[in-house]
Structures are given as structure tokens and as C-alpha cells.
Amino acid sequence: MIQERTLPPFDTNSIKISKEEGLTLYEDMVLGRLFEDKCAEMYYRGKMFGFVHLYNGQEAVSSGVIKAMRQDEDFVCSTYRDHVHALSAGVPAKEVMAELFGKATGCSKGRGGSMHMFSAAHNLLGGYAFVAEGIPVATGAAFQSKYRRETMGNETADQVTACFFGDGACNNGQFFECLNMATLWKLPIIYVVENNKWAIGMAHERATSVPEIYKKAHAFGMVGVEVDGMDVLAVHSVAQEAVARARAGEGPTLIEALTYRFRGHSLADPDELRDQEEKEYWFSRDPIKQFQTYLTENNLVDVAELRAIDEKIKRLITEAVEFATNSPEPGSDELYRYIFAED
């Protein structure tokens, strides 16, 4: 087991959240967790094909960042582990599930599958199968927001872009090139590194000379922040600051969220490379259980309210599976559609 990094402390007493905000974060994390659990079940039943990469354990990052943004206005750019980012961005669960089933009613019309979620209606810029592929796309989205506002005089163009990627992407050229451009042009973007310690089977500490990714921002004069990615309040607080900074024209932020995936790299991964002691350490820091404790101990909600949300999400996911199962396959007459911008 590789020595764990010391997690940055966060004083929950330093912030105040309302009951509504707490329930929004909790419901979004539960949606992500239970949706992915159902994906695993459907995959092993033969309802999904290809590679399926689940997000279990990392929910605090998606919920904490995306719920600090304006839904359907700000932009979200994902990776190949993209189902939960899509859900947090507001894409309906039934459309995400239908996409995983390869159905015409999916958010990408059945063309994208697990790794290529996209929704123009929700400003979800897509999931990207190639490592670091989404970073330039997100940087371009941030550039167009700034260009429309400052060059074309559109005062309403103050959208912020959140770009998610893993620790394995941070040794790629796109990462460094885009950080340089984003700082140079003060782009309204948040780069969110979901450092779950493993790039498939490669331990992060073995692959990079500077394991503290947030420090790499300093080489470009960018704000770099390290945060406990298992604490949704810590992530949400850091994200709110980064969003405000970006919207005010003060430039980008690199957030390194220290998190952990509870399952293997994909559902085809037997997960035999990671040490059991390491897994148990991170399992004990389950972000949903930690947040449940916070909500109840601070008298924001009671256990019955949380259970009601759990049951609500279970019904929602059951309906999503039924919708996906009963949806039609893409027609063969549309085989060549969506290749060019024809509509």
C-alpha cells in the first residue's frame, strides 16, 4: 500500500448551508450511486455492451462542483466515466439509461453509449474516451464565452465551464497546453482533477514526478487548490469560490479532488491490483454516509427524510430501466445521420 497523502482539513463550521441545499446535494449523490449500482446489474444481465466505467465513491466531486454552477447555462465537460456528471448536469436518468442501452431515446440517440454522453439542452459537452481529450474542448467552450462577452459585447455571456478529468490525464500534453492558454487569456474555466489514485492499473505515484497535481497550476500562475474529494461540503465550497472567480473575469482554477473509485476501472476489471487495506481505508470515508451524518447531527434533516429520498431515487431508476427497455433501437435508415450538421 502506497503512503496516503494527508487530506487537507476542512472546517464544516466555517460554512452554512440551508436544508434545501443539503437535500439537493444529498439527492444528487444518491442518484449517482444508485444509478451506477443499477448499471452494474444491467451490464451483467447483458443489457449494456462495451466498456462501462462506474463512478461509485466519487459522487462528492460531481455533486459538489456541478451543483455550484448554473444548471443548463454553464458548461460541463466529462471523461469516459461520465454517467454521473450527466445526471448532475440535469440530463434525465431515463435518457442516460437509454443511452447505455443503445436506444434511440438516449441523450446521444444511442450513438454514444457509456463513454460519449452528450446533451446540448443541458450544456453537457460530452464524455471522451481518449484520456485528456475533453480538456481542449472545455477550454474552447470557455474561450467562446469570453469572446462573446468581451469581443461581441454580449453581457449575458458569463458562462463558466467545468472540465473533469482523472489523474492519468495530467501527464498529457493537452493538460499543460490548455492550462497555459487558460491563464494567459483568463478563461472562465475550472479544471477538476478527480485523483482517484489509479489510472486503470497504474498507481498515480508511480507515473508522475510531482504527485501533488494542484501544484502544477502554480507554474502557469493559476490558482491551484487541493480538496478532500470525499467531503461534498469541502468540494462545494471550493467550487463556489472558483465559479465566482471565473465569472468575475479573474481566470481559471485547478482543483485537485482526492477521491477514490469503489469499483474496478471498468466492469470488465477484476480489481485485483489494488491493496485491500487501501480499499478499506477509502470505503470507510464513503461521501454519502459522511454527509448523512452531517445532515442529521446538525439537525438539518431527520433520518426519515433521507430514507424518503432514497426510496424516491429507487423508483426513478426503476422507471429509467423500464423506459430504456421499452424504447426503440435506432433505425437503420438513420445510419448516416448525425455525421454532419444537417438538421
HELIX and SHEET records of a PDB file:
HELIX    1   1 THR A   12  SER A   14  5                                   3    
HELIX    2   2 LYS A   19  TYR A   44  1                                  26    
HELIX    3   3 GLU A   59  ILE A   66  1                                   8    
HELIX    4   4 HIS A   83  SER A   88  1                                   6    
HELIX    5   5 ALA A   93  LEU A  100  1                                   8    
HELIX    6   6 GLY A  113  MET A  115  5                                   3    
HELIX    7   7 ALA A  120  HIS A  122  5                                   3    
HELIX    8   8 GLY A  134  GLU A  150  1                                  17    
HELIX    9   9 ASP A  167  ASN A  171  5                                   5    
HELIX   10  10 GLY A  173  LEU A  184  1                                  12    
HELIX   11  11 HIS A  204  ALA A  207  1                                   4    
HELIX   12  12 ILE A  213  PHE A  220  5                                   8    
HELIX   13  13 VAL A  232  ARG A  247  1                                  16    
HELIX   14  14 GLN A  276  PHE A  283  1                                   8    
HELIX   15  15 PRO A  287  GLU A  297  1                                  11    
HELIX   16  16 VAL A  303  ASN A  326  1                                  24    
HELIX   17  17 SER A  332  GLU A  334  5                                   3    
SHEET    1   A 5 PHE A  75  CYS A  77  0                                        
SHEET    2   A 5 THR A 161  GLY A 166  1                                        
SHEET    3   A 5 ILE A 189  ASN A 195  1                                        
SHEET    4   A 5 THR A 253  LEU A 258  1                                        
SHEET    5   A 5 VAL A 223  ASP A 228  1                                        
SHEET    1   B 2 TRP A 198  ALA A 199  0                                        
SHEET    2   B 2 MET A 202  ALA A 203 -1                                        
END                                                                             
